[in-house]
Amino acid sequence: HIQTSKDAYHSLAEKACTLLEMAFNMFNLNGENAFLKHWKDIEKSTNWY
């Protein structure tokens, strides 16, 4: 049994943040801008705030 100092959500969020930072570091400026454009165009549910 391994104890963590964080709850599961924060642990996974930290891993996701690290993954995104690494991905952005691999992008050149054009690739990063294209990714952000597509990210902003993703449709969100009307129930999301």
mmCIF file as gemmi writes it, N, C-alpha and C atoms, coordinates in Angstrom:
data_model
loop_
_atom_site.group_PDB
_atom_site.id
_atom_site.type_symbol
_atom_site.label_atom_id
_atom_site.label_alt_id
_atom_site.label_comp_id
_atom_site.label_asym_id
_atom_site.label_entity_id
_atom_site.label_seq_id
_atom_site.pdbx_PDB_ins_code
_atom_site.Cartn_x
_atom_site.Cartn_y
_atom_site.Cartn_z
_atom_site.occupancy
_atom_site.B_iso_or_equiv
_atom_site.pdbx_formal_charge
_atom_site.auth_seq_id
_atom_site.auth_asym_id
_atom_site.pdbx_PDB_model_num
ATOM 1 N N . HIS Axp A 1 ? 0.849 -1.179 0 1 0 ? 1 A 1
ATOM 2 C CA . HIS Axp A 1 ? 0 0 0 1 0 ? 1 A 1
ATOM 3 C C . HIS Axp A 1 ? 0.891 1.237 0 1 0 ? 1 A 1
ATOM 4 N N . ILE Axp A 2 ? 0.699 2.079 -0.99 1 0 ? 2 A 1
ATOM 5 C CA . ILE Axp A 2 ? 1.504 3.295 -1.095 1 0 ? 2 A 1
ATOM 6 C C . ILE Axp A 2 ? 0.61 4.492 -0.812 1 0 ? 2 A 1
ATOM 7 N N . GLN Axp A 3 ? 1.04 5.316 0.101 1 0 ? 3 A 1
ATOM 8 C CA . GLN Axp A 3 ? 0.279 6.518 0.412 1 0 ? 3 A 1
ATOM 9 C C . GLN Axp A 3 ? 0.772 7.667 -0.452 1 0 ? 3 A 1
ATOM 10 N N . THR Axp A 4 ? -0.163 8.503 -0.88 1 0 ? 4 A 1
ATOM 11 C CA . THR Axp A 4 ? 0.211 9.695 -1.63 1 0 ? 4 A 1
ATOM 12 C C . THR Axp A 4 ? -0.203 10.913 -0.832 1 0 ? 4 A 1
ATOM 13 N N . SER Axp A 5 ? 0.508 11.983 -1.046 1 0 ? 5 A 1
ATOM 14 C CA . SER Axp A 5 ? 0.186 13.209 -0.319 1 0 ? 5 A 1
ATOM 15 C C . SER Axp A 5 ? -0.958 13.969 -0.978 1 0 ? 5 A 1
ATOM 16 N N . LYS Axp A 6 ? -1.429 13.485 -2.123 1 0 ? 6 A 1
ATOM 17 C CA . LYS Axp A 6 ? -2.49 14.167 -2.861 1 0 ? 6 A 1
ATOM 18 C C . LYS Axp A 6 ? -3.64 13.199 -3.101 1 0 ? 6 A 1
ATOM 19 N N . ASP Axp A 7 ? -4.801 13.753 -3.386 1 0 ? 7 A 1
ATOM 20 C CA . ASP Axp A 7 ? -5.904 12.882 -3.746 1 0 ? 7 A 1
ATOM 21 C C . ASP Axp A 7 ? -5.753 12.467 -5.211 1 0 ? 7 A 1
ATOM 22 N N . ALA Axp A 8 ? -6.578 11.542 -5.651 1 0 ? 8 A 1
ATOM 23 C CA . ALA Axp A 8 ? -6.459 10.984 -7 1 0 ? 8 A 1
ATOM 24 C C . ALA Axp A 8 ? -6.627 12.048 -8.078 1 0 ? 8 A 1
ATOM 25 N N . TYR Axp A 9 ? -7.579 12.962 -7.902 1 0 ? 9 A 1
ATOM 26 C CA . TYR Axp A 9 ? -7.811 13.994 -8.916 1 0 ? 9 A 1
ATOM 27 C C . TYR Axp A 9 ? -6.552 14.822 -9.136 1 0 ? 9 A 1
ATOM 28 N N . HIS Axp A 10 ? -5.96 15.319 -8.059 1 0 ? 10 A 1
ATOM 29 C CA . HIS Axp A 10 ? -4.792 16.183 -8.2 1 0 ? 10 A 1
ATOM 30 C C . HIS Axp A 10 ? -3.585 15.421 -8.737 1 0 ? 10 A 1
ATOM 31 N N . SER Axp A 11 ? -3.487 14.17 -8.393 1 0 ? 11 A 1
ATOM 32 C CA . SER Axp A 11 ? -2.399 13.355 -8.914 1 0 ? 11 A 1
ATOM 33 C C . SER Axp A 11 ? -2.522 13.208 -10.428 1 0 ? 11 A 1
ATOM 34 N N . LEU Axp A 12 ? -3.733 12.886 -10.904 1 0 ? 12 A 1
ATOM 35 C CA . LEU Axp A 12 ? -3.95 12.747 -12.346 1 0 ? 12 A 1
ATOM 36 C C . LEU Axp A 12 ? -3.842 14.085 -13.063 1 0 ? 12 A 1
ATOM 37 N N . ALA Axp A 13 ? -4.319 15.154 -12.436 1 0 ? 13 A 1
ATOM 38 C CA . ALA Axp A 13 ? -4.225 16.478 -13.048 1 0 ? 13 A 1
ATOM 39 C C . ALA Axp A 13 ? -2.765 16.885 -13.217 1 0 ? 13 A 1
ATOM 40 N N . GLU Axp A 14 ? -1.94 16.558 -12.253 1 0 ? 14 A 1
ATOM 41 C CA . GLU Axp A 14 ? -0.51 16.867 -12.353 1 0 ? 14 A 1
ATOM 42 C C . GLU Axp A 14 ? 0.134 16.096 -13.504 1 0 ? 14 A 1
ATOM 43 N N . LYS Axp A 15 ? -0.248 14.823 -13.665 1 0 ? 15 A 1
ATOM 44 C CA . LYS Axp A 15 ? 0.276 14.019 -14.773 1 0 ? 15 A 1
ATOM 45 C C . LYS Axp A 15 ? -0.173 14.592 -16.113 1 0 ? 15 A 1
ATOM 46 N N . ALA Axp A 16 ? -1.441 15.005 -16.212 1 0 ? 16 A 1
ATOM 47 C CA . ALA Axp A 16 ? -1.955 15.584 -17.454 1 0 ? 16 A 1
ATOM 48 C C . ALA Axp A 16 ? -1.242 16.888 -17.776 1 0 ? 16 A 1
ATOM 49 N N . CYS Axp A 17 ? -0.991 17.692 -16.775 1 0 ? 17 A 1
ATOM 50 C CA . CYS Axp A 17 ? -0.285 18.959 -16.966 1 0 ? 17 A 1
ATOM 51 C C . CYS Axp A 17 ? 1.127 18.704 -17.493 1 0 ? 17 A 1
ATOM 52 N N . THR Axp A 18 ? 1.802 17.729 -16.912 1 0 ? 18 A 1
ATOM 53 C CA . THR Axp A 18 ? 3.152 17.383 -17.363 1 0 ? 18 A 1
ATOM 54 C C . THR Axp A 18 ? 3.126 16.91 -18.807 1 0 ? 18 A 1
ATOM 55 N N . LEU Axp A 19 ? 2.15 16.081 -19.154 1 0 ? 19 A 1
ATOM 56 C CA . LEU Axp A 19 ? 2.023 15.589 -20.526 1 0 ? 19 A 1
ATOM 57 C C . LEU Axp A 19 ? 1.808 16.736 -21.505 1 0 ? 19 A 1
ATOM 58 N N . LEU Axp A 20 ? 0.915 17.673 -21.168 1 0 ? 20 A 1
ATOM 59 C CA . LEU Axp A 20 ? 0.669 18.813 -22.048 1 0 ? 20 A 1
ATOM 60 C C . LEU Axp A 20 ? 1.902 19.699 -22.175 1 0 ? 20 A 1
ATOM 61 N N . GLU Axp A 21 ? 2.602 19.934 -21.08 1 0 ? 21 A 1
ATOM 62 C CA . GLU Axp A 21 ? 3.821 20.747 -21.142 1 0 ? 21 A 1
ATOM 63 C C . GLU Axp A 21 ? 4.858 20.101 -22.05 1 0 ? 21 A 1
ATOM 64 N N . MET Axp A 22 ? 5.013 18.793 -21.961 1 0 ? 22 A 1
ATOM 65 C CA . MET Axp A 22 ? 5.973 18.098 -22.815 1 0 ? 22 A 1
ATOM 66 C C . MET Axp A 22 ? 5.547 18.173 -24.275 1 0 ? 22 A 1
ATOM 67 N N . ALA Axp A 23 ? 4.246 18.024 -24.533 1 0 ? 23 A 1
ATOM 68 C CA . ALA Axp A 23 ? 3.753 18.107 -25.909 1 0 ? 23 A 1
ATOM 69 C C . ALA Axp A 23 ? 3.98 19.499 -26.476 1 0 ? 23 A 1
ATOM 70 N N . PHE Axp A 24 ? 3.687 20.532 -25.694 1 0 ? 24 A 1
ATOM 71 C CA . PHE Axp A 24 ? 3.89 21.9 -26.171 1 0 ? 24 A 1
ATOM 72 C C . PHE Axp A 24 ? 5.368 22.193 -26.402 1 0 ? 24 A 1
ATOM 73 N N . ASN Axp A 25 ? 6.236 21.62 -25.612 1 0 ? 25 A 1
ATOM 74 C CA . ASN Axp A 25 ? 7.67 21.825 -25.813 1 0 ? 25 A 1
ATOM 75 C C . ASN Axp A 25 ? 8.155 21.203 -27.12 1 0 ? 25 A 1
ATOM 76 N N . MET Axp A 26 ? 7.447 20.176 -27.616 1 0 ? 26 A 1
ATOM 77 C CA . MET Axp A 26 ? 7.82 19.557 -28.888 1 0 ? 26 A 1
ATOM 78 C C . MET Axp A 26 ? 7.291 20.341 -30.085 1 0 ? 26 A 1
ATOM 79 N N . PHE Axp A 27 ? 6.224 21.111 -29.883 1 0 ? 27 A 1
ATOM 80 C CA . PHE Axp A 27 ? 5.65 21.877 -30.983 1 0 ? 27 A 1
ATOM 81 C C . PHE Axp A 27 ? 6.552 23.038 -31.359 1 0 ? 27 A 1
ATOM 82 N N . ASN Axp A 28 ? 6.543 23.379 -32.652 1 0 ? 28 A 1
ATOM 83 C CA . ASN Axp A 28 ? 7.102 24.667 -33.028 1 0 ? 28 A 1
ATOM 84 C C . ASN Axp A 28 ? 5.97 25.682 -32.903 1 0 ? 28 A 1
ATOM 85 N N . LEU Axp A 29 ? 6.223 26.945 -33.168 1 0 ? 29 A 1
ATOM 86 C CA . LEU Axp A 29 ? 5.212 27.979 -32.954 1 0 ? 29 A 1
ATOM 87 C C . LEU Axp A 29 ? 3.968 27.737 -33.811 1 0 ? 29 A 1
ATOM 88 N N . ASN Axp A 30 ? 4.132 27.316 -35.065 1 0 ? 30 A 1
ATOM 89 C CA . ASN Axp A 30 ? 2.98 27.062 -35.938 1 0 ? 30 A 1
ATOM 90 C C . ASN Axp A 30 ? 2.144 25.897 -35.423 1 0 ? 30 A 1
ATOM 91 N N . GLY Axp A 31 ? 2.797 24.841 -34.973 1 0 ? 31 A 1
ATOM 92 C CA . GLY Axp A 31 ? 2.074 23.688 -34.442 1 0 ? 31 A 1
ATOM 93 C C . GLY Axp A 31 ? 1.314 24.028 -33.175 1 0 ? 31 A 1
ATOM 94 N N . GLU Axp A 32 ? 1.929 24.824 -32.315 1 0 ? 32 A 1
ATOM 95 C CA . GLU Axp A 32 ? 1.264 25.219 -31.069 1 0 ? 32 A 1
ATOM 96 C C . GLU Axp A 32 ? 0.043 26.079 -31.365 1 0 ? 32 A 1
ATOM 97 N N . ASN Axp A 33 ? 0.169 27.025 -32.292 1 0 ? 33 A 1
ATOM 98 C CA . ASN Axp A 33 ? -0.968 27.879 -32.652 1 0 ? 33 A 1
ATOM 99 C C . ASN Axp A 33 ? -2.095 27.064 -33.272 1 0 ? 33 A 1
ATOM 100 N N . ALA Axp A 34 ? -1.768 26.087 -34.118 1 0 ? 34 A 1
ATOM 101 C CA . ALA Axp A 34 ? -2.792 25.236 -34.727 1 0 ? 34 A 1
ATOM 102 C C . ALA Axp A 34 ? -3.507 24.415 -33.661 1 0 ? 34 A 1
ATOM 103 N N . PHE Axp A 35 ? -2.76 23.859 -32.707 1 0 ? 35 A 1
ATOM 104 C CA . PHE Axp A 35 ? -3.368 23.083 -31.633 1 0 ? 35 A 1
ATOM 105 C C . PHE Axp A 35 ? -4.332 23.94 -30.826 1 0 ? 35 A 1
ATOM 106 N N . LEU Axp A 36 ? -3.89 25.143 -30.453 1 0 ? 36 A 1
ATOM 107 C CA . LEU Axp A 36 ? -4.737 26.019 -29.644 1 0 ? 36 A 1
ATOM 108 C C . LEU Axp A 36 ? -5.992 26.429 -30.403 1 0 ? 36 A 1
ATOM 109 N N . LYS Axp A 37 ? -5.883 26.648 -31.719 1 0 ? 37 A 1
ATOM 110 C CA . LYS Axp A 37 ? -7.053 26.998 -32.529 1 0 ? 37 A 1
ATOM 111 C C . LYS Axp A 37 ? -8.068 25.857 -32.492 1 0 ? 37 A 1
ATOM 112 N N . HIS Axp A 38 ? -7.611 24.629 -32.703 1 0 ? 38 A 1
ATOM 113 C CA . HIS Axp A 38 ? -8.523 23.477 -32.683 1 0 ? 38 A 1
ATOM 114 C C . HIS Axp A 38 ? -9.079 23.236 -31.283 1 0 ? 38 A 1
ATOM 115 N N . TRP Axp A 39 ? -8.27 23.44 -30.262 1 0 ? 39 A 1
ATOM 116 C CA . TRP Axp A 39 ? -8.712 23.25 -28.875 1 0 ? 39 A 1
ATOM 117 C C . TRP Axp A 39 ? -9.86 24.194 -28.552 1 0 ? 39 A 1
ATOM 118 N N . LYS Axp A 40 ? -9.748 25.44 -29.002 1 0 ? 40 A 1
ATOM 119 C CA . LYS Axp A 40 ? -10.788 26.433 -28.714 1 0 ? 40 A 1
ATOM 120 C C . LYS Axp A 40 ? -12.071 26.155 -29.489 1 0 ? 40 A 1
ATOM 121 N N . ASP Axp A 41 ? -11.975 25.422 -30.61 1 0 ? 41 A 1
ATOM 122 C CA . ASP Axp A 41 ? -13.14 25.131 -31.437 1 0 ? 41 A 1
ATOM 123 C C . ASP Axp A 41 ? -13.923 23.908 -30.972 1 0 ? 41 A 1
ATOM 124 N N . ILE Axp A 42 ? -13.428 23.202 -29.97 1 0 ? 42 A 1
ATOM 125 C CA . ILE Axp A 42 ? -14.132 22.017 -29.471 1 0 ? 42 A 1
ATOM 126 C C . ILE Axp A 42 ? -15.458 22.454 -28.862 1 0 ? 42 A 1
ATOM 127 N N . GLU Axp A 43 ? -16.524 21.773 -29.267 1 0 ? 43 A 1
ATOM 128 C CA . GLU Axp A 43 ? -17.845 22.116 -28.732 1 0 ? 43 A 1
ATOM 129 C C . GLU Axp A 43 ? -17.96 21.642 -27.288 1 0 ? 43 A 1
ATOM 130 N N . LYS Axp A 44 ? -18.559 22.478 -26.49 1 0 ? 44 A 1
ATOM 131 C CA . LYS Axp A 44 ? -18.785 22.14 -25.087 1 0 ? 44 A 1
ATOM 132 C C . LYS Axp A 44 ? -20.285 21.949 -24.857 1 0 ? 44 A 1
ATOM 133 N N . SER Axp A 45 ? -20.612 21.068 -23.979 1 0 ? 45 A 1
ATOM 134 C CA . SER Axp A 45 ? -22 20.825 -23.626 1 0 ? 45 A 1
ATOM 135 C C . SER Axp A 45 ? -22.629 22.105 -23.077 1 0 ? 45 A 1
ATOM 136 N N . THR Axp A 46 ? -23.911 22.303 -23.331 1 0 ? 46 A 1
ATOM 137 C CA . THR Axp A 46 ? -24.592 23.497 -22.832 1 0 ? 46 A 1
ATOM 138 C C . THR Axp A 46 ? -24.676 23.504 -21.307 1 0 ? 46 A 1
ATOM 139 N N . ASN Axp A 47 ? -24.477 22.348 -20.669 1 0 ? 47 A 1
ATOM 140 C CA . ASN Axp A 47 ? -24.519 22.271 -19.209 1 0 ? 47 A 1
ATOM 141 C C . ASN Axp A 47 ? -23.205 22.691 -18.562 1 0 ? 47 A 1
ATOM 142 N N . TRP Axp A 48 ? -22.151 22.831 -19.354 1 0 ? 48 A 1
ATOM 143 C CA . TRP Axp A 48 ? -20.854 23.233 -18.811 1 0 ? 48 A 1
ATOM 144 C C . TRP Axp A 48 ? -20.822 24.735 -18.644 1 0 ? 48 A 1
ATOM 145 N N . TYR Axp A 49 ? -20.146 25.187 -17.62 1 0 ? 49 A 1
ATOM 146 C CA . TYR Axp A 49 ? -20.036 26.625 -17.375 1 0 ? 49 A 1
ATOM 147 C C . TYR Axp A 49 ? -18.663 27.112 -17.705 1 0 ? 49 A 1
